[in-house]
């Protein structure tokens, strides 16, 4: 607490002015602390990055579910230490299992996470936890720490012209990576996580929900961590460490909050109500944004498909698709190009690549599975990284133009050239029948009957599309615990 006063006395008038801005009372602890931004700045950062998050990830298209989450969020925020923030609560359209908060009161849940929660009280536990990160200023502190940690962003901007602000008005990915999407990967310390868990339990209780929902959602996430069937889960584990240990840590707070209630049974759990809300929720990829099936990416709305190299990790967003090799500085990117009238594919390609700092090495008009295309090779000498090689094809499909490119250092390029060339020439138009056959999988509420087991439910070829372990975990059961007749559970069915 003395730090601010000592700083004022030691560093003179200029420091006094800065310190008056930088010293503030933590709304949760009441302690004076050194902060790097005012509340107005915090809100400004949140608002600016909210636009990036929603553009890159997309908002899940279910107005009723969005309103449900917003209503709960506003109730919890009203019970928090900072009810005056311009709170905003959004379900983003991604299968990744995660939740995160931006400074200033912007809270996000993924639809992937919604599928794994088992009750309204667990939803409240997640939202209260994220609200706690904001009220205790954890998100501000983590954001400030991350400002200088831009190595991955720098590499991406060097390799991918799409990560800058290229010609023809294509949105730059660099801004997204450096701002909103970068916040997905801000890792809070264990103490911050435990404090946010406790705040979540408190806010839940004050709002009339059972605080045991915090423990329930942590238990489920801990079980996901123990399995290999966990698409997207590392994002949660990266940003929210040690869920199993935190169940024990928050138990005391949950017990205290329950003991303070005249009748704890009046606190809401609302399992059946929550299941009704998410019945029909899209599970996995949303075809509106394209789907990943193994190494193949297919977009039924835009009617195209392509294959990325075997073993590459593919990340899809509403703006672009990026694939990369784990542990290597080799990337592929696919995105649409705003086509200016009268420009040829060659003119578009060379203008955009040269605008991104690349030198044209060679290029040729070609045909890719019946589609007009321009295939070019480019290079760029980058200080500290050496020469970067790019092999990029611009393809015209109807009235649209797509850029599909591979980017790597000289050292890596030779080893991947064959695989990426195969990918560049795999782009093809989907037939109407192929496009119509691509439908989303969805959550469906099912009542267990005698003889049902997780294995038998997972083995129903025409109705279920996930493993037995995933079914158990997403319904809040231990892996060695079977459902009982009459239980209402979630299964995943073909669309």
N, C-alpha and C positions, 0 to 999 in steps of 0.2 A: 504494500500500500504506500510505502514511503518513496518508491521509485520515482513517481512523477514529481513530487516535491523536490527531491534531491536533484533531478534533472533540471528543473527550473533554476535552482540556485547555482548550478554548476556551469551552465552553458550560455548565460547571457540573454539579452532581450530577444534576439532572433529565435533562439530555442524556446523562450517563454511563449512566444506566439504559437509556434508549432505544437508545443506541449499542451496548450489549452485545447487544441483540437484533438490531440492524440490520446489524452487521458480521459477515461469515461468509466462510469459505474456499470458493471456487468448486471443486466436485468435479473439474472437468476441468482447469482451468489451475493450480490450487493457489494462485491469487492471492487476497488479501483483497479483498472488495468490499462495497459498501453494498447491502443487500437490504431489501425492504419487507415481507417475511413470513418466518416460520419454516417449517421443513419441515412441521410439523404443520398450519400454516395452509394451506400449499401443497396438501397432501393433502386437506384439508377442502374447499378450493375445487374441486379436481378431482372429488371425490365428489359435491358438490352439483350441479355442472354436468353431470356424467355423466347424471343422471336427466333433465335438460332435453334434452340432446342425443338420448338414446334415445327420449324421448317425442315430440319434434318430428320427428326424421328417421326413426325406426324402425330396428330391428335386422333385418338381412337374414335371412330365414327359410331357413337352410341350416346345420343343426347341424354337419355334417361339415366344411364349408368354414370355419365359425367356429372349430372345434376345430383345424383345420390352421393357421390364422393365429395362434391363441393359442399353440400349441406352438412355432412359430417365434419369436414375440414373447418368450416366456419364456426361450428359449435366448439370444436377443440381449441381453435385459435382464440376464441372468446374467453376460454378458461386459462389461457397461457399467460406468461409474464410480459408478452408484447402484443396485446390485442389490437393495438393501433396500427400495425403494419398493414399494407395493402395485400393481404393474403390471397393467394391464387392456387388452386388445386387442379391438376390435370392428369388424366390417364393418357400416356403416350403409347403409340401404336407400334410396339416392338415385343417380340417373344422373349427377350432377355428378362431374367428374373431379377428385378432391382427396384429400388426407390431411392430418390435423392432430393436434395434441397439446394436452391440457389440462395445467395444472400438476399435479404429483403422480404422473404416470405413466399417464395415461389416453390411449391412442392410438387413432385412428380412421382407417379406410380406407373410402372409398366403393366400392360395387360398380361404379360407373362407372369408377373408376381400375383396379380389378381386371381389367376387360375390356381395358385398354390395356397391361398388363404382359405381357412375353413369356416370363418364366421365373421360377423360384423365386428365383434370385439377384437379379433385379430387384425382386421383392417384398421380399426382405431389404434391398435398398438403400433402398427407401422407408421401411420400418419402422425401419431403423437410423438413417436421417436424422431421423425424428420422435423417436426415443428420444434422439438427440443434442440436440435442442432442449430436452428435459426435463433431461438430465443436466448440460448447460451452463447451465441456468436461463434460457434464452432465453424460454421460455413464461411464466415468472414475471415477467421484466422487461417483456415485451410486454403482459401482463395489467395490470400496474401502470400502464403508460403509457396504456392504453385506458380506465382507470377514469373519467377526466374527459371523455373524448371521446364524449359521449352525445347530440350534436345530432340525429342521425338517429333515435335511440330516442325522444327527446322529441317530435319531430314525429309519429312513428308513434303514440305514446300519445295525442296530442291528437286525431288524425284517427280512430283506430280504437278504439271501445269494447272490441273483442275483445282489444286489447293491454293491457287493464288486468285487474282482477279483478272482472268483472261478476257480476250476479245469476245464480242457478241453477247455481252451481258450475262454470261454464265456465273452463278454465284460461286464465290471462292470458298473452298473447304478450309483454308487456313484460318479464316476468322472463326469458323465453327470449332475447329480443333483447339484454338487458343482461348476460346471463351466458353460458351455453354457446354459443348460436348466434352471439353476437357474436365469440366466439373464432375462428370460421371466417375472419373477416376481419382478424385481427391480422397485420399485415405485418411480417415480420422484415427486418432490414437485410441488405445483401449479405454483410458479414463474418460475421454469424450463420449465414446460409445456407451459406456456404463451410465454416465450422467444422462445421456439422451434416452436410454431405456427407462431410467427412473422417472424422468420428466414425462415420458410417454405414459407410464403407469399412473402418475398423478393426474395428468390432464384427462385421461380416460375416466378415472374415478370421479373427478369433479364434473364431468359431462354426463355421468350416469351409466357408464359402461363398466363391465367387469375388467379390472386391470390384469387379470390372468391371461387376457388376449396377448399381452406383450410376451409372456413366457411361451404361449402356444406358437406364435409366429417364429420365435427364436428356435424353438425345438424343431419345427418343420424345416427351417433353413439349415439347421445343423445336420438334419438327416440328408438333405440334398447334398451337403458337403461330403458326406460319407459314401456317396454313390458315384458311379461314372456316367449314369444316365442323367445328365444335367445340362442340357443345352442352354447356354447363356449364363449359367450360374456363376462362373468365375468373376463376372462383373460385380455381383453382390459380395462375394467373398473378398474381392480386392478392396472394396470400399467399406465393408462392414465386417471386421475381423472377429474371429472367435465366438460364433453364436452359441456354441455349447456352454462355454465358460460363463457367458453373460446370463444364461438362464439361472444359474446359481446366484450370480451377483445381484440380479433384480428381485430374487425371491423375497428378500427381507422387505423391500419397498411394497411389493404386492401384498404381503401378509399384513403390513402396517396399514395400508389403505383399506383392506377388507375389514380389519379389526375396528376401524373408526366408523364403520357403517352400522346403523341401528339394525338394519336387515339387509345383509349382503346379497340375499337372493333376489332383491329388487333390481340389482345391477344387470344391465342388458348384456346378453351373449349373442342372441339373434343368429343362430346358425341357419335355420330354415329360411329366414328372410334373406340372408346373404346368398344362399344357394339359388334362390329364385331370381335374384338380381343378375347373377352371372350365368344363368342357364342360357346357352347359345353364344357365349363369349368365344371369339376366335382364339384358337390355340395353335401355336407355331406361326409360320409365315402367313402374312396376309396377301392374297393374290393381287390385291389392288396395288401393292408395291413390288410385286414379283416374289417368287418363291425360290428357295435354294433346296435342291434335291441332290444330296451328295455333292458332286463337283459341278453339277449343272445349275445354271440360273435361268429361270423361265419367267416371262412376264406376259400373262394372258391378256391383259388390257391393251398393251402395246404390241402384242403379237410377235415376240421374238424370243429366242433362246440362244445360249452359248455355254461352252464348257470351260472352266478354269483348270489350271494344272492340278494333277492328282496331289492331294495332301495339303493344298493351300487353304488357308482360312479365309472364308468369304463373309464379309460384313455388308449387309444391305440396309440402305436408308431410303427415304423418300426422294432424295436428291441424286444419289449415285450408289454404285456398288464398288467396293474396294476389296481386293484379295491380296494376301501376302503370305510369304513363307515365314514360319515361326523362327525367330532368331536371326533372320537374314534381312538385309536392306534391299529387297526385291519386291516390287509391287505391280499390281495390275489395277486399272480403274476403268469403269464404264460409266458414261453419263451422256445425256442428250446435249446437243449443241443447237443454240439458236441460230437458225440459218438466215443469213441476209440475202435478200433477193438479188439474183444475178451473179452470185459468187459460185465458182465451181468448187468441187470437193478439195481439189488441190489448193486453191486459194484460201479456203477456210482453214485447212490443216496447217499450211505454212504460216499464215498470219497468226494463228493462235500459238503455235509452237515457238515461232520466233519472238512473239510477244512475251512468252514465258522465259526467254533467254536461251533457247536452244538454237543450234546451228543445223541447217539442213544438210544431211550427208547424202541421201539419195531418196528417191520416191518414184512411184509408178502407179498409174491408173490400173485397176484390176477388177476382178469379179470374185465376190465372196458368196458362194452358194446362190448364184443368180442375182445378186444385188450389186449395184455399182459401188465401187470403193476406191479409196486412195490410200496406199500403204507406204509409209515413210519411215526412214531411220534418221535419228537426230542425236546430237551430242551436246554436252555442256560441261565446261570446266568450272568446277566449284572449289573455291579455296577450302582447304582442310579435308575435302572429301574426294578430290581428284575428278576424273571424267565420269560423267553420268551418260549412259546410253538409253535412248528411248526408241522403242519400235511401236508405232501407232498407226491404227487404221481408222479412217473416217468412212462411215457406211451410210448410204442413203436407203431408207426404208419408207416408201410412200412419200409423204410430205415431211418426214422427220429425218434428222441426221444424228448419228451416234458416234461418239469417240470412244474407242476401246484401245488402251495402250498398256505397254509393259515398260517399267522403269527400273534400272539397276545400275550399280557401279560397274566399271569395266571388269573388275575382278570377279563379279558374280554373273555378269551377263552371258558369258560363254556357256556357263553350266545350265542356264535356263532357256537359252535362245530356242532350242528345238521345242520345248514344252510350250512356251508362250506363243510361238508362231502357230502351233497347232490350235491354241486357244483363239488367237486373233482371226483365224480362218474358220472357226467353228460357228461364228455368228450366222444365224439362219432365221427365216420367217416361220412362225408357227402356223399350222393350218387351223381353220376354224374349229375342227373337231378336237385337235390337241388343246387349243385354248379353252374350249368349253369344258374339257375334262379336268382342268386345274381348279379345284375348289378348296376352300379353307376347311381345316378340321375345326370342330367346335366342342365346347364343354356341354355335356348333357347330364341332367340330374337323373339318377337311377335308384330304384329301391331294391335292395339286396333280397334275394330269395334263397330258400334252402339249397345248399350245395354250392353256392357261389364262393369262389376264392379269388384272390387277386390273379392267380395264374389262369383260372378259367375265364375270367373277365377279359384279361389281356389276350387270350387266345381266340376270342371271337373275331374272326378275320374280317367280317363284313361291318363290324360296328366299332371296334376299338383299335386305336393306332399308337398306343404307348405301352411301355413295358409294365410288368406286374409291380416292380419296385416303384416306378413313377406313380402308378395308381395309388399304392399304399401311402407314399409320402404326400402326394397332393391332397389326400383326404385326412391327413393328420394321424395316421396309424404308424406304429413301429413296423419295421420290415418283417418281423416274425409274428405279427398280429393280423388275424384274418377278420374281415367284416362279418357282422352278424345279420341274420335275417331281419328285415325291417329297417335296417340302416339306410339313410338317404346319403348317397355318395355321388361324387363327380366321376364320370367317365369321359373319354375323348372319342368322338365319332367322326367319320368322314362327312364332309359337307355335302 
